[in-house]
């Protein structure tokens, strides 16, 4: 998904440069790390406490 986003044009996806920057700076998580964080959040006490959650905060 990330590669597809970075391959689009700015007109197709206005936040493209943010994702390009995250890739260049090493700010993207591996699929395994993302899955681990997601499971921890879904099974943890904070699940549902906020309408939006950023898994990078875990």
N, CA, C, O and CB atoms as a CASP TS submission, in Angstrom:
PFRMAT TS
TARGET T0000
AUTHOR 0000-0000-0000
METHOD Language model
MODEL 1
PARENT N/A
ATOM      1  N   UNK     1       0.817  -1.177   0.000  1.00  0.00           N
ATOM      2  CA  UNK     1       0.000   0.000   0.000  1.00  0.00           C
ATOM      3  C   UNK     1       0.873   1.258   0.000  1.00  0.00           C
ATOM      4  O   UNK     1       0.609   2.198  -0.750  1.00  0.00           O
ATOM      5  CB  UNK     1      -0.936  -0.011   1.198  1.00  0.00           C
ATOM      6  N   UNK     2       1.894   1.276   0.826  1.00  0.00           N
ATOM      7  CA  UNK     2       2.753   2.453   0.897  1.00  0.00           C
ATOM      8  C   UNK     2       3.432   2.717  -0.441  1.00  0.00           C
ATOM      9  O   UNK     2       3.522   3.866  -0.875  1.00  0.00           O
ATOM     10  CB  UNK     2       3.802   2.282   1.995  1.00  0.00           C
ATOM     11  N   UNK     3       3.914   1.658  -1.103  1.00  0.00           N
ATOM     12  CA  UNK     3       4.567   1.839  -2.402  1.00  0.00           C
ATOM     13  C   UNK     3       3.584   2.401  -3.416  1.00  0.00           C
ATOM     14  O   UNK     3       3.952   3.246  -4.233  1.00  0.00           O
ATOM     15  CB  UNK     3       5.150   0.508  -2.908  1.00  0.00           C
ATOM     16  N   UNK     4       2.345   1.943  -3.374  1.00  0.00           N
ATOM     17  CA  UNK     4       1.324   2.443  -4.302  1.00  0.00           C
ATOM     18  C   UNK     4       1.046   3.920  -4.036  1.00  0.00           C
ATOM     19  O   UNK     4       0.898   4.703  -4.975  1.00  0.00           O
ATOM     20  CB  UNK     4       0.017   1.619  -4.175  1.00  0.00           C
ATOM     21  N   UNK     5       0.974   4.300  -2.774  1.00  0.00           N
ATOM     22  CA  UNK     5       0.738   5.713  -2.429  1.00  0.00           C
ATOM     23  C   UNK     5       1.883   6.578  -2.937  1.00  0.00           C
ATOM     24  O   UNK     5       1.649   7.632  -3.529  1.00  0.00           O
ATOM     25  CB  UNK     5       0.578   5.887  -0.897  1.00  0.00           C
ATOM     26  N   UNK     6       3.108   6.144  -2.712  1.00  0.00           N
ATOM     27  CA  UNK     6       4.256   6.949  -3.134  1.00  0.00           C
ATOM     28  C   UNK     6       4.393   7.013  -4.651  1.00  0.00           C
ATOM     29  O   UNK     6       5.061   7.909  -5.168  1.00  0.00           O
ATOM     30  CB  UNK     6       5.530   6.390  -2.532  1.00  0.00           C
ATOM     31  N   UNK     7       3.771   6.080  -5.376  1.00  0.00           N
ATOM     32  CA  UNK     7       3.834   6.066  -6.838  1.00  0.00           C
ATOM     33  C   UNK     7       2.772   6.964  -7.479  1.00  0.00           C
ATOM     34  O   UNK     7       2.791   7.167  -8.693  1.00  0.00           O
ATOM     35  CB  UNK     7       3.673   4.645  -7.347  1.00  0.00           C
ATOM     36  N   UNK     8       1.858   7.498  -6.687  1.00  0.00           N
ATOM     37  CA  UNK     8       0.816   8.367  -7.224  1.00  0.00           C
ATOM     38  C   UNK     8       1.352   9.775  -7.440  1.00  0.00           C
ATOM     39  O   UNK     8       2.477  10.099  -7.060  1.00  0.00           O
ATOM     40  CB  UNK     8      -0.398   8.397  -6.286  1.00  0.00           C
ATOM     41  N   UNK     9       0.530  10.587  -8.049  1.00  0.00           N
ATOM     42  CA  UNK     9       0.879  12.000  -8.198  1.00  0.00           C
ATOM     43  C   UNK     9       0.262  12.784  -7.049  1.00  0.00           C
ATOM     44  O   UNK     9      -0.647  12.304  -6.372  1.00  0.00           O
ATOM     45  CB  UNK     9       0.397  12.558  -9.570  1.00  0.00           C
ATOM     46  N   UNK    10       0.758  13.977  -6.841  1.00  0.00           N
ATOM     47  CA  UNK    10       0.215  14.855  -5.800  1.00  0.00           C
ATOM     48  C   UNK    10      -1.267  15.159  -6.064  1.00  0.00           C
ATOM     49  O   UNK    10      -2.050  15.321  -5.128  1.00  0.00           O
ATOM     50  CB  UNK    10       1.027  16.172  -5.729  1.00  0.00           C
ATOM     51  N   UNK    11      -1.636  15.232  -7.340  1.00  0.00           N
ATOM     52  CA  UNK    11      -3.034  15.489  -7.691  1.00  0.00           C
ATOM     53  C   UNK    11      -3.938  14.319  -7.294  1.00  0.00           C
ATOM     54  O   UNK    11      -5.099  14.517  -6.935  1.00  0.00           O
ATOM     55  CB  UNK    11      -3.160  15.760  -9.195  1.00  0.00           C
ATOM     56  N   UNK    12      -3.398  13.102  -7.362  1.00  0.00           N
ATOM     57  CA  UNK    12      -4.178  11.921  -6.996  1.00  0.00           C
ATOM     58  C   UNK    12      -4.293  11.747  -5.489  1.00  0.00           C
ATOM     59  O   UNK    12      -5.303  11.256  -4.986  1.00  0.00           O
ATOM     60  CB  UNK    12      -3.559  10.684  -7.604  1.00  0.00           C
ATOM     61  N   UNK    13      -3.247  12.154  -4.774  1.00  0.00           N
ATOM     62  CA  UNK    13      -3.220  11.977  -3.320  1.00  0.00           C
ATOM     63  C   UNK    13      -2.462  13.147  -2.715  1.00  0.00           C
ATOM     64  O   UNK    13      -1.234  13.199  -2.773  1.00  0.00           O
ATOM     65  CB  UNK    13      -2.560  10.611  -2.917  1.00  0.00           C
ATOM     66  N   UNK    14      -3.199  14.085  -2.136  1.00  0.00           N
ATOM     67  CA  UNK    14      -2.586  15.333  -1.680  1.00  0.00           C
ATOM     68  C   UNK    14      -1.588  15.153  -0.538  1.00  0.00           C
ATOM     69  O   UNK    14      -0.755  16.032  -0.315  1.00  0.00           O
ATOM     70  CB  UNK    14      -3.656  16.281  -1.248  1.00  0.00           C
ATOM     71  N   UNK    15      -1.650  14.038   0.188  1.00  0.00           N
ATOM     72  CA  UNK    15      -0.710  13.811   1.294  1.00  0.00           C
ATOM     73  C   UNK    15       0.492  12.959   0.862  1.00  0.00           C
ATOM     74  O   UNK    15       1.220  12.440   1.709  1.00  0.00           O
ATOM     75  CB  UNK    15      -1.433  13.130   2.464  1.00  0.00           C
ATOM     76  N   UNK    16       0.696  12.817  -0.433  1.00  0.00           N
ATOM     77  CA  UNK    16       1.771  11.970  -0.967  1.00  0.00           C
ATOM     78  C   UNK    16       3.136  12.320  -0.375  1.00  0.00           C
ATOM     79  O   UNK    16       3.875  11.429   0.044  1.00  0.00           O
ATOM     80  CB  UNK    16       1.826  12.095  -2.484  1.00  0.00           C
ATOM     81  N   UNK    17       3.473  13.599  -0.336  1.00  0.00           N
ATOM     82  CA  UNK    17       4.801  14.004   0.144  1.00  0.00           C
ATOM     83  C   UNK    17       5.031  13.604   1.597  1.00  0.00           C
ATOM     84  O   UNK    17       6.162  13.322   1.991  1.00  0.00           O
ATOM     85  CB  UNK    17       4.976  15.510  -0.005  1.00  0.00           C
ATOM     86  N   UNK    18       3.980  13.579   2.384  1.00  0.00           N
ATOM     87  CA  UNK    18       4.126  13.128   3.783  1.00  0.00           C
ATOM     88  C   UNK    18       4.594  11.678   3.827  1.00  0.00           C
ATOM     89  O   UNK    18       5.475  11.327   4.612  1.00  0.00           O
ATOM     90  CB  UNK    18       2.786  13.278   4.555  1.00  0.00           C
ATOM     91  N   UNK    19       4.006  10.840   2.984  1.00  0.00           N
ATOM     92  CA  UNK    19       4.362   9.427   2.969  1.00  0.00           C
ATOM     93  C   UNK    19       5.742   9.200   2.364  1.00  0.00           C
ATOM     94  O   UNK    19       6.466   8.299   2.788  1.00  0.00           O
ATOM     95  CB  UNK    19       3.323   8.635   2.198  1.00  0.00           C
ATOM     96  N   UNK    20       6.105  10.003   1.387  1.00  0.00           N
ATOM     97  CA  UNK    20       7.458   9.930   0.831  1.00  0.00           C
ATOM     98  C   UNK    20       8.462  10.284   1.927  1.00  0.00           C
ATOM     99  O   UNK    20       9.479   9.608   2.085  1.00  0.00           O
ATOM    100  CB  UNK    20       7.615  10.887  -0.399  1.00  0.00           C
ATOM    101  N   UNK    21       8.177  11.331   2.673  1.00  0.00           N
ATOM    102  CA  UNK    21       9.061  11.748   3.765  1.00  0.00           C
ATOM    103  C   UNK    21       9.172  10.699   4.855  1.00  0.00           C
ATOM    104  O   UNK    21      10.260  10.472   5.384  1.00  0.00           O
ATOM    105  CB  UNK    21       8.572  13.043   4.365  1.00  0.00           C
ATOM    106  N   UNK    22       8.068  10.057   5.197  1.00  0.00           N
ATOM    107  CA  UNK    22       8.110   8.997   6.211  1.00  0.00           C
ATOM    108  C   UNK    22       9.004   7.851   5.760  1.00  0.00           C
ATOM    109  O   UNK    22       9.767   7.305   6.558  1.00  0.00           O
ATOM    110  CB  UNK    22       6.694   8.476   6.507  1.00  0.00           C
ATOM    111  N   UNK    23       8.913   7.486   4.490  1.00  0.00           N
ATOM    112  CA  UNK    23       9.760   6.402   3.959  1.00  0.00           C
ATOM    113  C   UNK    23      11.230   6.811   4.022  1.00  0.00           C
ATOM    114  O   UNK    23      12.072   6.034   4.472  1.00  0.00           O
ATOM    115  CB  UNK    23       9.359   6.050   2.493  1.00  0.00           C
ATOM    116  N   UNK    24      11.536   8.012   3.578  1.00  0.00           N
ATOM    117  CA  UNK    24      12.920   8.484   3.533  1.00  0.00           C
ATOM    118  C   UNK    24      13.531   8.621   4.922  1.00  0.00           C
ATOM    119  O   UNK    24      14.733   8.418   5.095  1.00  0.00           O
ATOM    120  CB  UNK    24      12.989   9.815   2.814  1.00  0.00           C
ATOM    121  N   UNK    25      12.713   8.962   5.908  1.00  0.00           N
ATOM    122  CA  UNK    25      13.238   9.172   7.260  1.00  0.00           C
ATOM    123  C   UNK    25      13.185   7.920   8.128  1.00  0.00           C
ATOM    124  O   UNK    25      13.571   7.954   9.297  1.00  0.00           O
ATOM    125  CB  UNK    25      12.473  10.275   7.934  1.00  0.00           C
ATOM    126  N   UNK    26      12.704   6.809   7.555  1.00  0.00           N
ATOM    127  CA  UNK    26      12.593   5.581   8.347  1.00  0.00           C
ATOM    128  C   UNK    26      11.406   5.592   9.292  1.00  0.00           C
ATOM    129  O   UNK    26      11.389   4.851  10.275  1.00  0.00           O
ATOM    130  CB  UNK    26      13.853   5.364   9.136  1.00  0.00           C
ATOM    131  N   UNK    27      10.418   6.420   9.006  1.00  0.00           N
ATOM    132  CA  UNK    27       9.262   6.566   9.883  1.00  0.00           C
ATOM    133  C   UNK    27       8.136   5.572   9.660  1.00  0.00           C
ATOM    134  O   UNK    27       7.102   5.655  10.322  1.00  0.00           O
ATOM    135  CB  UNK    27       8.726   7.913   9.736  1.00  0.00           C
ATOM    136  N   UNK    28       8.317   4.634   8.739  1.00  0.00           N
ATOM    137  CA  UNK    28       7.286   3.627   8.491  1.00  0.00           C
ATOM    138  C   UNK    28       7.594   2.371   9.290  1.00  0.00           C
ATOM    139  O   UNK    28       8.746   1.949   9.380  1.00  0.00           O
ATOM    140  CB  UNK    28       7.183   3.298   6.982  1.00  0.00           C
ATOM    141  N   UNK    29       6.571   1.785   9.862  1.00  0.00           N
ATOM    142  CA  UNK    29       6.734   0.540  10.629  1.00  0.00           C
ATOM    143  C   UNK    29       6.703  -0.660   9.693  1.00  0.00           C
ATOM    144  O   UNK    29       6.126  -0.605   8.607  1.00  0.00           O
ATOM    145  CB  UNK    29       5.628   0.406  11.705  1.00  0.00           C
ATOM    146  N   UNK    30       7.327  -1.729  10.127  1.00  0.00           N
ATOM    147  CA  UNK    30       7.230  -2.978   9.369  1.00  0.00           C
ATOM    148  C   UNK    30       5.816  -3.536   9.534  1.00  0.00           C
ATOM    149  O   UNK    30       5.135  -3.200  10.503  1.00  0.00           O
ATOM    150  CB  UNK    30       8.306  -4.020   9.846  1.00  0.00           C
ATOM    151  N   UNK    31       5.370  -4.376   8.615  1.00  0.00           N
ATOM    152  CA  UNK    31       4.053  -4.989   8.780  1.00  0.00           C
ATOM    153  C   UNK    31       3.928  -5.745  10.112  1.00  0.00           C
ATOM    154  O   UNK    31       2.874  -5.716  10.748  1.00  0.00           O
ATOM    155  CB  UNK    31       3.776  -5.940   7.619  1.00  0.00           C
ATOM    156  N   UNK    32       4.992  -6.408  10.521  1.00  0.00           N
ATOM    157  CA  UNK    32       4.967  -7.167  11.778  1.00  0.00           C
ATOM    158  C   UNK    32       4.814  -6.244  12.984  1.00  0.00           C
ATOM    159  O   UNK    32       4.046  -6.532  13.902  1.00  0.00           O
ATOM    160  CB  UNK    32       6.245  -8.002  11.921  1.00  0.00           C
ATOM    161  N   UNK    33       5.546  -5.142  12.974  1.00  0.00           N
ATOM    162  CA  UNK    33       5.458  -4.190  14.081  1.00  0.00           C
ATOM    163  C   UNK    33       4.078  -3.544  14.121  1.00  0.00           C
ATOM    164  O   UNK    33       3.504  -3.366  15.196  1.00  0.00           O
ATOM    165  CB  UNK    33       6.547  -3.112  13.956  1.00  0.00           C
ATOM    166  N   UNK    34       3.558  -3.200  12.975  1.00  0.00           N
ATOM    167  CA  UNK    34       2.227  -2.601  12.917  1.00  0.00           C
ATOM    168  C   UNK    34       1.168  -3.579  13.434  1.00  0.00           C
ATOM    169  O   UNK    34       0.276  -3.192  14.189  1.00  0.00           O
ATOM    170  CB  UNK    34       1.896  -2.168  11.476  1.00  0.00           C
ATOM    171  N   UNK    35       1.271  -4.845  13.025  1.00  0.00           N
ATOM    172  CA  UNK    35       0.313  -5.856  13.490  1.00  0.00           C
ATOM    173  C   UNK    35       0.395  -6.036  15.001  1.00  0.00           C
ATOM    174  O   UNK    35      -0.629  -6.157  15.673  1.00  0.00           O
ATOM    175  CB  UNK    35       0.566  -7.199  12.788  1.00  0.00           C
ATOM    176  N   UNK    36       1.617  -6.053  15.534  1.00  0.00           N
ATOM    177  CA  UNK    36       1.798  -6.200  16.983  1.00  0.00           C
ATOM    178  C   UNK    36       1.144  -5.041  17.721  1.00  0.00           C
ATOM    179  O   UNK    36       0.432  -5.247  18.703  1.00  0.00           O
ATOM    180  CB  UNK    36       3.295  -6.281  17.341  1.00  0.00           C
ATOM    181  N   UNK    37       1.385  -3.829  17.249  1.00  0.00           N
ATOM    182  CA  UNK    37       0.811  -2.648  17.900  1.00  0.00           C
ATOM    183  C   UNK    37      -0.717  -2.653  17.811  1.00  0.00           C
ATOM    184  O   UNK    37      -1.404  -2.279  18.762  1.00  0.00           O
ATOM    185  CB  UNK    37       1.369  -1.364  17.264  1.00  0.00           C
ATOM    186  N   UNK    38      -1.232  -3.075  16.678  1.00  0.00           N
ATOM    187  CA  UNK    38      -2.681  -3.127  16.495  1.00  0.00           C
ATOM    188  C   UNK    38      -3.321  -4.113  17.466  1.00  0.00           C
ATOM    189  O   UNK    38      -4.327  -3.798  18.102  1.00  0.00           O
ATOM    190  CB  UNK    38      -3.024  -3.512  15.053  1.00  0.00           C
ATOM    191  N   UNK    39      -2.744  -5.295  17.581  1.00  0.00           N
ATOM    192  CA  UNK    39      -3.275  -6.301  18.509  1.00  0.00           C
ATOM    193  C   UNK    39      -3.181  -5.794  19.944  1.00  0.00           C
ATOM    194  O   UNK    39      -4.127  -5.949  20.716  1.00  0.00           O
ATOM    195  CB  UNK    39      -2.512  -7.640  18.361  1.00  0.00           C
ATOM    196  N   UNK    40      -2.054  -5.192  20.308  1.00  0.00           N
ATOM    197  CA  UNK    40      -1.911  -4.643  21.664  1.00  0.00           C
ATOM    198  C   UNK    40      -2.989  -3.600  21.950  1.00  0.00           C
ATOM    199  O   UNK    40      -3.564  -3.570  23.038  1.00  0.00           O
ATOM    200  CB  UNK    40      -0.515  -4.019  21.849  1.00  0.00           C
ATOM    201  N   UNK    41      -3.252  -2.754  20.972  1.00  0.00           N
ATOM    202  CA  UNK    41      -4.275  -1.721  21.175  1.00  0.00           C
ATOM    203  C   UNK    41      -5.666  -2.345  21.280  1.00  0.00           C
ATOM    204  O   UNK    41      -6.433  -2.003  22.180  1.00  0.00           O
ATOM    205  CB  UNK    41      -4.242  -0.695  20.026  1.00  0.00           C
ATOM    206  N   UNK    42      -5.990  -3.246  20.375  1.00  0.00           N
ATOM    207  CA  UNK    42      -7.328  -3.843  20.361  1.00  0.00           C
ATOM    208  C   UNK    42      -7.634  -4.641  21.620  1.00  0.00           C
ATOM    209  O   UNK    42      -8.793  -4.751  22.020  1.00  0.00           O
ATOM    210  CB  UNK    42      -7.478  -4.735  19.155  1.00  0.00           C
ATOM    211  N   UNK    43      -6.612  -5.194  22.241  1.00  0.00           N
ATOM    212  CA  UNK    43      -6.819  -6.004  23.443  1.00  0.00           C
ATOM    213  C   UNK    43      -6.488  -5.253  24.727  1.00  0.00           C
ATOM    214  O   UNK    43      -6.603  -5.809  25.820  1.00  0.00           O
ATOM    215  CB  UNK    43      -5.983  -7.256  23.365  1.00  0.00           C
ATOM    216  N   UNK    44      -6.082  -4.003  24.602  1.00  0.00           N
ATOM    217  CA  UNK    44      -5.683  -3.229  25.772  1.00  0.00           C
ATOM    218  C   UNK    44      -6.802  -2.398  26.350  1.00  0.00           C
ATOM    219  O   UNK    44      -7.867  -2.273  25.745  1.00  0.00           O
ATOM    220  CB  UNK    44      -4.545  -2.341  25.427  1.00  0.00           C
ATOM    221  N   UNK    45      -6.569  -1.830  27.513  1.00  0.00           N
ATOM    222  CA  UNK    45      -7.592  -1.052  28.213  1.00  0.00           C
ATOM    223  C   UNK    45      -7.937   0.279  27.533  1.00  0.00           C
ATOM    224  O   UNK    45      -9.007   0.832  27.788  1.00  0.00           O
ATOM    225  CB  UNK    45      -7.135  -0.784  29.616  1.00  0.00           C
ATOM    226  N   UNK    46      -7.062   0.801  26.680  1.00  0.00           N
ATOM    227  CA  UNK    46      -7.315   2.089  26.036  1.00  0.00           C
ATOM    228  C   UNK    46      -8.209   1.971  24.798  1.00  0.00           C
ATOM    229  O   UNK    46      -8.652   2.984  24.255  1.00  0.00           O
ATOM    230  CB  UNK    46      -6.003   2.731  25.652  1.00  0.00           C
ATOM    231  N   UNK    47      -8.474   0.745  24.351  1.00  0.00           N
ATOM    232  CA  UNK    47      -9.286   0.575  23.143  1.00  0.00           C
ATOM    233  C   UNK    47     -10.663   1.208  23.320  1.00  0.00           C
ATOM    234  O   UNK    47     -11.367   0.917  24.287  1.00  0.00           O
ATOM    235  CB  UNK    47      -9.431  -0.917  22.798  1.00  0.00           C
ATOM    236  N   UNK    48     -11.040   2.069  22.387  1.00  0.00           N
ATOM    237  CA  UNK    48     -12.339   2.726  22.418  1.00  0.00           C
ATOM    238  C   UNK    48     -12.373   4.013  23.217  1.00  0.00           C
ATOM    239  O   UNK    48     -13.397   4.697  23.237  1.00  0.00           O
ATOM    240  CB  UNK    48     -13.341   1.799  22.967  1.00  0.00           C
ATOM    241  N   UNK    49     -11.279   4.358  23.873  1.00  0.00           N
ATOM    242  CA  UNK    49     -11.253   5.568  24.700  1.00  0.00           C
ATOM    243  C   UNK    49     -11.216   6.842  23.858  1.00  0.00           C
ATOM    244  O   UNK    49     -11.668   7.897  24.303  1.00  0.00           O
ATOM    245  CB  UNK    49     -10.051   5.535  25.633  1.00  0.00           C
ATOM    246  N   UNK    50     -10.682   6.744  22.657  1.00  0.00           N
ATOM    247  CA  UNK    50     -10.599   7.910  21.769  1.00  0.00           C
ATOM    248  C   UNK    50     -11.164   7.527  20.403  1.00  0.00           C
ATOM    249  O   UNK    50     -11.038   6.375  19.987  1.00  0.00           O
ATOM    250  CB  UNK    50      -9.119   8.421  21.638  1.00  0.00           C
ATOM    251  N   UNK    51     -11.786   8.476  19.699  1.00  0.00           N
ATOM    252  CA  UNK    51     -12.366   8.144  18.396  1.00  0.00           C
ATOM    253  C   UNK    51     -11.318   7.841  17.328  1.00  0.00           C
ATOM    254  O   UNK    51     -11.603   7.123  16.369  1.00  0.00           O
ATOM    255  CB  UNK    51     -13.239   9.276  17.929  1.00  0.00           C
ATOM    256  N   UNK    52     -10.100   8.385  17.485  1.00  0.00           N
ATOM    257  CA  UNK    52      -9.012   8.145  16.538  1.00  0.00           C
ATOM    258  C   UNK    52      -7.769   7.777  17.333  1.00  0.00           C
ATOM    259  O   UNK    52      -7.448   8.420  18.332  1.00  0.00           O
ATOM    260  CB  UNK    52      -8.752   9.397  15.630  1.00  0.00           C
ATOM    261  N   UNK    53      -7.073   6.741  16.885  1.00  0.00           N
ATOM    262  CA  UNK    53      -5.859   6.308  17.565  1.00  0.00           C
ATOM    263  C   UNK    53      -4.721   6.218  16.564  1.00  0.00           C
ATOM    264  O   UNK    53      -4.904   5.681  15.472  1.00  0.00           O
ATOM    265  CB  UNK    53      -6.073   4.950  18.269  1.00  0.00           C
ATOM    266  N   UNK    54      -3.573   6.722  16.907  1.00  0.00           N
ATOM    267  CA  UNK    54      -2.377   6.619  16.090  1.00  0.00           C
ATOM    268  C   UNK    54      -1.514   5.518  16.695  1.00  0.00           C
ATOM    269  O   UNK    54      -1.002   5.667  17.804  1.00  0.00           O
ATOM    270  CB  UNK    54      -1.604   7.988  16.014  1.00  0.00           C
ATOM    271  N   UNK    55      -1.352   4.412  15.969  1.00  0.00           N
ATOM    272  CA  UNK    55      -0.597   3.279  16.507  1.00  0.00           C
ATOM    273  C   UNK    55       0.873   3.611  16.740  1.00  0.00           C
ATOM    274  O   UNK    55       1.558   2.899  17.474  1.00  0.00           O
ATOM    275  CB  UNK    55      -0.704   2.097  15.570  1.00  0.00           C
ATOM    276  N   UNK    56       1.362   4.685  16.124  1.00  0.00           N
ATOM    277  CA  UNK    56       2.744   5.067  16.369  1.00  0.00           C
ATOM    278  C   UNK    56       2.956   5.581  17.777  1.00  0.00           C
ATOM    279  O   UNK    56       4.095   5.709  18.228  1.00  0.00           O
ATOM    280  CB  UNK    56       3.175   6.110  15.382  1.00  0.00           C
ATOM    281  N   UNK    57       1.859   5.881  18.484  1.00  0.00           N
ATOM    282  CA  UNK    57       1.964   6.362  19.862  1.00  0.00           C
ATOM    283  C   UNK    57       2.175   5.227  20.861  1.00  0.00           C
ATOM    284  O   UNK    57       2.383   5.483  22.047  1.00  0.00           O
ATOM    285  CB  UNK    57       0.718   7.140  20.233  1.00  0.00           C
ATOM    286  N   UNK    58       2.125   3.992  20.404  1.00  0.00           N
ATOM    287  CA  UNK    58       2.267   2.843  21.321  1.00  0.00           C
ATOM    288  C   UNK    58       3.676   2.357  21.373  1.00  0.00           C
ATOM    289  O   UNK    58       3.973   1.402  22.091  1.00  0.00           O
ATOM    290  CB  UNK    58       1.362   1.703  20.912  1.00  0.00           C
TER
END
